[in-house]
């Protein structure tokens, strides 16, 4: 399915709609709903940053594994601009976390804690120094300034493997203890597979 919004082509895959439907149907606690809301706000942060920099994306594709954007870069390479775009998503999540946390303190209502935790989890997870997460992009931009892109990418691949190996181990332990929570293990293995594919 494809449509145009503000001059941007939005592509929504059938698998994305199916996975969202399954998650919502299986979720009785409301965690999945708030996690998806936090993920949507995260991605909107990236899009807003691109529009603010007058470099809007041409295509936004929604897939079961997240959002993919393509755009034609205007002007020459700018690591600081790329860093700003990468940081915008986690910053939106951390801002939402602070807002919901303050609302829970002011109203003394535990109902705000779930969206606060979901926002914090999405923001912190995306700040991990792992490619292709935002934290990996931020670290790549910071390392490229003094080291150059080639050395920065090689160093970041080593850091990514180390972090993802630790995350996969903790994900396996979490799966054994909970007997159902495979999210961390699955995402870690998926990112390791992506890293191995891109490093070839």
C-alpha positions in Angstrom: 0.0 0.0 0.0 1.4 3.4 -1.0 0.2 7.0 -0.4 1.6 10.5 -0.5 1.8 12.9 2.5 3.4 16.3 2.4 5.2 15.3 -0.8 6.6 12.1 0.8 5.7 8.7 -0.5 4.6 6.5 2.4 4.8 2.7 1.8 3.2 0.4 4.2 3.8 -3.4 3.8 1.2 -6.0 4.4 3.6 -7.8 6.8 3.8 -4.6 8.9 0.0 -4.3 9.2 -0.2 -8.0 10.0 2.5 -7.9 12.7 0.9 -4.8 14.3 -2.5 -6.6 14.4 -1.0 -9.7 15.9 0.8 -7.8 18.6 -2.2 -5.8 19.6 -4.4 -8.9 19.7 -2.0 -10.8 21.8 -1.3 -7.9 24.2 -3.6 -7.8 27.2 -1.5 -5.5 29.3 -1.3 -2.5 27.0 2.6 -2.7 26.8 2.7 -3.4 23.1 0.3 -0.4 22.4 2.5 2.0 24.3 5.7 0.5 22.8 4.4 1.0 19.3 3.3 4.6 20.2 6.8 5.3 21.5 8.3 3.8 18.3 6.1 5.9 16.1 7.0 9.1 18.0 10.7 8.1 17.8 10.5 7.8 14.0 8.5 11.1 13.7 11.4 12.7 15.5 13.7 11.7 12.7 11.3 12.9 10.1 10.8 16.2 11.8 14.5 16.7 12.0 14.9 16.1 8.3 12.0 18.6 7.5 13.6 21.1 9.9 16.9 20.8 8.0 15.0 21.3 4.7 16.1 17.9 3.5 12.8 15.9 3.7 12.7 12.2 2.9 11.4 11.1 -0.5 10.2 7.7 0.7 9.2 6.3 4.1 8.7 2.6 4.2 7.0 0.9 7.2 8.2 -2.8 7.6 7.9 -5.3 10.5 11.5 -4.4 11.4 11.0 -0.7 11.6 10.9 2.4 9.4 13.2 2.9 6.4 13.7 6.3 4.9 15.4 7.3 1.6 16.2 10.8 0.7 18.5 12.8 -1.6 21.1 14.6 0.5 21.2 18.3 -0.3 24.6 19.8 -0.2 27.9 18.2 0.9 28.4 15.5 3.6 27.8 16.9 7.1 28.4 14.6 10.1 26.8 17.1 12.5 23.6 17.1 10.4 23.5 13.3 10.3 24.2 13.2 14.0 21.3 15.6 14.7 18.9 13.5 12.6 20.0 10.3 14.3 19.7 11.9 17.8 16.2 13.3 17.2 14.4 10.0 17.6 15.9 9.1 21.0 15.6 12.7 22.2 11.8 12.6 21.5 11.5 9.4 23.5 13.5 10.8 26.4 11.4 14.0 26.3 8.2 11.8 26.4 9.6 9.8 29.3 10.2 13.0 31.3 6.7 14.3 30.5 5.0 11.1 31.6 7.2 10.7 34.6 6.4 14.2 35.8 2.7 13.6 35.1 2.8 10.5 37.3 4.5 12.5 40.1 2.0 15.4 39.9 -1.1 13.3 39.5 0.1 10.4 41.7 -1.4 8.2 39.1 0.5 4.9 38.1 -1.2 5.0 34.7 1.5 7.3 33.4 4.3 4.9 34.4 3.7 2.5 31.6 4.0 5.0 28.7 7.0 6.5 30.6 8.8 3.2 30.8 7.9 2.4 27.1 9.4 5.7 26.0 12.5 5.2 28.1 13.1 1.7 26.8 12.7 2.6 23.1 15.0 5.7 23.6 17.7 3.9 25.5 17.7 0.8 23.2 18.1 3.0 20.1 21.1 4.8 21.8 23.1 1.6 22.0 26.4 2.0 20.0 25.3 -0.5 17.5 24.8 -0.3 13.7 22.2 0.3 12.4 20.7 1.8 15.5 20.8 5.6 16.2 23.5 5.2 18.8 25.7 3.5 16.2 25.0 6.3 13.7 25.9 8.9 16.3 29.1 7.2 17.2 30.0 6.7 13.6 29.6 10.5 12.9 31.6 11.4 16.0 34.4 8.9 15.1 34.4 9.9 11.4 35.5 13.5 12.2 38.9 12.5 13.6 39.4 9.0 12.1 37.8 9.1 8.7 34.9 6.9 7.6 36.8 3.7 6.9 38.5 3.5 10.3 35.3 4.7 12.1 33.3 1.9 10.4 35.8 -0.8 11.3 35.9 0.3 14.9 32.2 0.6 15.2 31.7 -2.9 13.8 33.9 -4.3 16.6 31.9 -2.3 19.2 28.6 -3.4 17.7 29.6 -7.1 17.8 30.7 -6.8 21.5 27.5 -5.0 22.5 25.2 -7.3 20.6 26.9 -10.5 21.9 26.3 -9.3 25.4 22.7 -8.3 24.6 22.1 -11.8 23.0 23.5 -13.5 26.1 21.2 -11.4 28.4 18.3 -12.0 26.1 18.9 -15.8 26.3 19.0 -15.6 30.1 15.8 -13.5 30.0 14.1 -16.1 27.8 15.1 -18.9 30.1 13.8 -17.1 33.2 10.6 -15.7 31.7 9.9 -18.7 29.4 8.2 -16.3 26.9 10.1 -13.0 26.5 12.3 -13.5 23.4 12.3 -9.9 22.3 15.9 -9.0 23.3 17.3 -12.3 22.0 15.5 -12.0 18.7 16.4 -8.3 18.1 20.1 -9.0 19.0 20.4 -11.9 16.6 18.6 -10.0 13.9 21.0 -7.0 14.3 24.0 -9.4 14.3 22.8 -10.9 11.1 22.4 -7.4 9.6 25.9 -6.5 10.7 27.4 -9.6 9.2 25.6 -9.0 5.9 26.7 -5.4 5.7 30.3 -6.2 6.7 30.8 -8.5 3.7 
